Amino acid sequence: MKSTLAYERFFGRREDTESSSDALSSSALWLAQVNRELWLVLSLFVIAGLINWLVASHRLIVGFYTLPTLFAAYVYGRSHAVLTALASIFMVVVLLLTNPSLFARSTQAVAPYDQWAELITWAGLLLVTAYAMGTLYERKERHLAELRKTYFGLLNILQQFISNDKCTHNHSYRVALYASSIAGRIGLDQSHIDDIRAAALLHDIGKLETSRDLLHKAASLTPEEMDEIRKHVQKGVALLEPVGGSLRRVLPIILAHHDKYDGSGYHPNKGDKIPVEARVLAVADAYDTLTSDRPYRRAVTPFEAKQIIVSDAGASFDPTVVDAFVDAFEHGEMEIPEALAI
């Protein structure tokens, strides 16, 4: 029975049967994110106060208290920016009520009416700025999401178009899904996850120049044939090297995805010398290979594949990545719907 969490990930649906442990885990992650955001914004308030004290210890300069709002708008979006602006206004009002002299610009007292008029003007401008900058941020994020979707759609079409066979295309597509789940469990940011996903879609592109008979040979490969198979990594990098832009970042990942953690892989790199993205891709690639039928052997069950990968942690695979893989496996993220398991 396929996991409902897998359906949620691919089709955007949340089933009523979601387990309570997953709900608690999601709540904990949400609280951790909120706490990080609060600490960052509070830290900016402290920085603004320190700057104010250093520049004019006996006067309140409201301009410094726009900094948290600008930061929140740039990093978190409109709702965070407006809330931060309201917090800034509240803080300045409290300071003004407790010590009206802080608002004076010189030794001469400022009329209360002028104080409040200037404060209201500043507060209004701050709220407008927060809303406008937050809206621009959210529009930028939506635009980037659309570009990301288009980018991976084109990569998928490209990979399917140039693959030697349907099997290689489907393998790369599933590996991309698995690798994205593992990368998310490690805690990599979205840009790294995108690079891993792109590398997974294209990691076997070098097999385009490898004989189909050799790829589908059921008997054991000779040393010469094995050397030819291993060349697909370098061939893939050579095919993609002329492409510029962000796709160039995936080349080291593709080049190292058959390197082993103990240094016994295609290249002598080992441990942390192998890019973390390649270490993630290696586990995802191995899992799909184990759970798929091949000309020379039958597929093993997902649980058997998990045990094989766990037993090889520290040798072929990074133990940290294996832990993330097990976590994703136990949460149903290493299962995909039948419609996608093609």
C-alpha positions in Angstrom: 0.0 0.0 0.0 1.5 3.3 -1.1 2.1 6.0 1.5 -0.4 8.9 1.7 2.5 11.1 2.4 4.0 10.3 -1.0 0.7 11.3 -2.7 0.7 14.5 -0.7 4.2 15.3 -1.9 3.5 14.7 -5.6 -0.1 15.7 -6.0 -0.5 18.3 -3.2 -3.2 16.3 -1.3 -3.2 15.7 2.5 -5.1 12.7 3.6 -7.1 12.5 6.9 -5.1 9.3 7.8 -1.9 11.3 8.4 -0.3 9.9 11.6 -0.2 11.9 14.8 3.6 11.5 15.0 4.0 13.2 11.6 1.7 16.0 12.8 3.8 16.4 15.9 7.0 16.4 13.8 5.5 19.1 11.5 4.5 21.2 14.5 8.0 20.9 16.0 9.6 22.0 12.7 7.1 24.9 12.5 7.9 26.0 16.0 11.6 25.8 15.4 11.3 28.0 12.3 9.1 30.5 14.2 11.7 30.7 17.0 14.5 31.3 14.5 12.6 34.1 12.9 11.7 35.7 16.2 15.3 35.6 17.4 16.6 37.1 14.1 14.1 40.0 14.3 14.7 40.6 18.1 18.4 40.6 17.4 17.9 43.4 14.8 15.9 45.4 17.4 18.8 45.1 19.7 21.3 46.1 17.0 19.1 49.1 16.1 19.0 50.1 19.8 22.8 49.8 20.2 23.3 51.9 17.1 20.9 54.5 18.4 22.7 54.6 21.7 26.1 54.9 20.1 25.0 57.7 17.8 22.8 59.6 20.2 22.5 58.2 23.6 20.1 60.9 24.8 17.9 61.0 21.7 15.6 58.5 19.9 16.3 58.2 16.2 13.3 56.4 14.7 15.1 55.7 11.5 17.1 53.0 13.0 14.0 51.1 14.0 13.0 50.6 10.4 15.9 48.1 10.0 14.0 45.1 11.4 11.1 45.8 9.1 13.3 46.1 6.0 15.0 42.8 7.0 11.7 41.0 7.6 10.3 42.2 4.3 13.4 41.1 2.4 13.7 37.7 4.0 10.3 36.6 5.2 7.6 38.4 3.1 4.7 40.7 3.6 3.0 39.3 6.7 6.2 39.2 8.7 7.2 42.7 7.5 3.9 44.2 8.6 4.0 42.5 12.0 7.6 43.7 12.5 6.6 47.2 11.6 3.8 47.1 14.2 6.3 45.9 16.7 8.7 48.7 15.8 5.9 51.3 16.2 4.8 49.8 19.5 8.4 49.9 20.8 8.9 53.6 19.8 5.5 54.6 21.3 6.5 52.9 24.6 9.8 54.7 24.7 8.2 58.0 23.9 5.6 57.6 26.6 8.2 56.6 29.3 10.7 59.3 28.3 9.3 62.1 26.1 12.6 63.9 26.0 14.1 61.1 23.9 12.3 62.5 20.9 13.9 65.9 21.1 16.3 66.8 18.4 18.1 69.5 20.4 18.3 70.9 23.8 15.0 72.7 23.1 11.8 70.8 24.0 9.6 69.7 21.2 5.9 70.3 21.5 3.9 67.1 22.2 1.7 67.7 19.2 4.8 67.9 16.9 6.2 64.7 18.5 3.0 62.7 17.9 2.5 64.2 14.4 6.0 63.2 13.4 5.6 59.8 15.0 2.3 59.1 13.2 3.9 60.1 9.9 6.8 57.8 10.5 4.6 54.9 11.5 2.4 55.3 8.4 5.3 55.4 6.1 6.8 52.3 7.9 3.6 50.3 7.4 3.4 51.3 3.7 7.0 50.4 3.2 6.6 47.0 5.0 3.5 46.1 2.9 5.1 47.2 -0.4 8.4 45.5 0.1 6.8 42.4 1.5 4.6 42.2 -1.6 7.5 42.6 -3.9 9.3 39.8 -2.0 6.3 37.4 -2.4 6.0 38.3 -6.1 9.7 37.5 -6.6 9.3 34.2 -4.8 6.3 33.2 -7.0 8.3 34.2 -10.1 11.2 32.1 -8.9 8.9 29.2 -8.2 7.5 29.4 -11.7 11.0 29.5 -13.2 12.1 26.6 -11.1 9.1 24.5 -12.2 9.8 25.4 -15.9 13.5 24.7 -15.4 12.9 21.2 -14.1 10.2 20.5 -16.6 12.6 21.3 -19.4 15.3 19.2 -17.8 12.9 16.3 -17.6 11.9 16.7 -21.2 15.6 16.9 -22.2 16.5 13.8 -20.3 13.6 11.9 -21.7 14.4 13.0 -25.3 18.1 12.0 -25.2 17.8 8.9 -23.0 18.7 5.6 -24.8 15.6 4.0 -23.4 12.5 4.5 -21.2 14.1 2.5 -18.3 17.0 5.0 -17.9 14.6 8.0 -18.0 12.3 6.5 -15.4 15.2 5.6 -13.2 16.6 9.1 -13.3 13.1 10.6 -12.5 12.6 8.4 -9.5 16.2 9.0 -8.2 15.4 12.8 -8.4 12.4 12.3 -6.2 14.2 10.1 -3.7 17.3 12.4 -3.6 15.1 15.5 -3.0 13.5 13.8 0.0 16.8 12.8 1.5 18.3 16.2 1.0 15.3 17.8 2.7 15.8 15.5 5.7 19.5 16.5 6.0 18.4 20.1 6.2 19.9 21.4 2.9 18.5 24.6 1.6 16.3 24.9 -1.5 19.1 25.9 -3.8 21.1 22.7 -2.9 18.0 20.6 -3.2 17.4 22.0 -6.7 21.0 21.2 -7.7 20.6 17.6 -6.4 17.4 17.2 -8.3 18.9 18.5 -11.5 21.9 16.3 -11.1 19.7 13.3 -10.5 17.7 13.9 -13.7 21.0 14.1 -15.7 23.3 11.8 -13.8 23.1 9.0 -16.4 23.1 11.2 -19.4 26.5 9.8 -20.4 24.9 6.5 -21.2 23.6 8.1 -24.3 27.0 7.2 -25.8 27.1 3.7 -24.4 25.9 0.7 -26.3 22.4 -0.5 -25.5 23.6 -4.1 -25.8 26.2 -3.4 -23.1 23.7 -1.6 -20.9 21.2 -4.5 -21.0 23.7 -7.3 -20.9 22.4 -10.0 -18.6 25.7 -11.9 -18.2 28.6 -10.6 -16.1 30.6 -7.8 -17.6 34.2 -8.2 -18.5 36.8 -5.8 -17.1 36.9 -4.0 -20.4 33.1 -3.7 -20.5 33.1 -2.4 -16.9 35.6 0.3 -17.8 33.3 1.3 -20.7 30.3 1.5 -18.3 32.3 3.6 -15.9 33.1 6.1 -18.6 29.4 7.2 -18.7 30.1 9.6 -15.8 32.9 11.5 -17.6 30.9 11.4 -20.9 27.9 12.9 -19.1 30.0 15.8 -17.7 31.5 16.4 -21.2 28.1 16.6 -22.7 26.8 19.1 -20.2 30.0 21.2 -19.8 29.2 23.6 -22.6 26.0 24.6 -20.9 26.4 27.7 -18.7 24.4 29.2 -15.9 23.1 27.3 -12.8 23.3 23.9 -14.6 27.1 24.1 -14.4 26.9 23.7 -10.6 25.6 20.1 -11.1 28.7 18.9 -12.9 30.8 18.1 -9.8 27.7 16.3 -8.4 27.4 14.1 -11.5 31.1 13.5 -11.6 31.2 12.3 -8.0 28.0 10.4 -7.7 29.7 7.0 -8.0 32.5 7.9 -5.5 32.3 5.9 -2.3 32.7 7.2 1.2 35.7 5.0 1.9 37.5 6.0 -1.3 36.9 2.8 -3.3 34.6 4.3 -5.9 35.1 5.6 -9.4 37.5 8.2 -8.1 39.8 8.2 -5.0 37.9 10.9 -3.3 36.4 9.9 0.1 34.6 11.2 3.1 33.9 15.0 3.1 36.0 15.4 0.0 33.0 14.1 -1.9 30.3 16.9 -2.4 27.4 16.3 0.0 25.0 16.5 -3.0 26.9 13.6 -4.6 26.7 11.6 -1.4 22.9 12.1 -1.3 22.6 11.2 -5.0 24.6 8.0 -4.4 22.2 6.7 -1.8 19.1 7.6 -3.9 20.7 6.0 -7.0 21.5 2.8 -5.1 18.1 2.5 -3.6 16.3 2.8 -6.9 18.8 0.4 -8.5 18.2 -2.2 -5.8 14.4 -1.9 -6.0 14.2 -2.1 -9.8 14.5 -5.2 -12.1 17.7 -5.3 -14.0 18.8 -7.7 -16.8 21.2 -9.5 -14.5 19.0 -9.8 -11.4 15.6 -9.3 -9.9 14.6 -6.4 -7.7 14.7 -6.6 -4.0 12.0 -5.3 -1.7 12.2 -1.8 -0.3 12.9 -3.1 3.2 15.7 -5.4 1.9 17.2 -2.4 0.0 17.1 -0.3 3.1 19.0 -2.9 5.1 21.6 -3.2 2.3 22.2 0.5 2.3 22.3 0.7 6.1 24.8 -2.1 6.3 27.0 -0.3 3.8 27.1 3.0 5.8 30.6 4.2 6.3 31.9 2.1 3.4 30.0 3.1 0.2 27.7 5.7 1.8 28.0 8.7 4.2 26.5 7.6 7.5 24.8 11.0 8.0 23.1 10.6 4.6 22.1 7.1 5.4 20.4 8.3 8.6 18.5 10.9 6.6 17.5 8.1 4.1 16.2 5.9 6.9 14.3 8.9 8.3 12.7 9.6 4.9 12.0 5.8 4.4 10.2 5.6 7.8 8.1 8.6 6.9 7.0 7.0 3.6 9.0 9.4 1.4 10.9 6.6 -0.4 7.6 5.2 -1.8 6.0 6.7 -4.9 2.5 6.2 -6.3 2.1 3.5 -8.9 1.4 6.1 -11.6 4.9 7.5 -11.1 6.7 4.2 -10.5 7.0 3.6 -14.2 
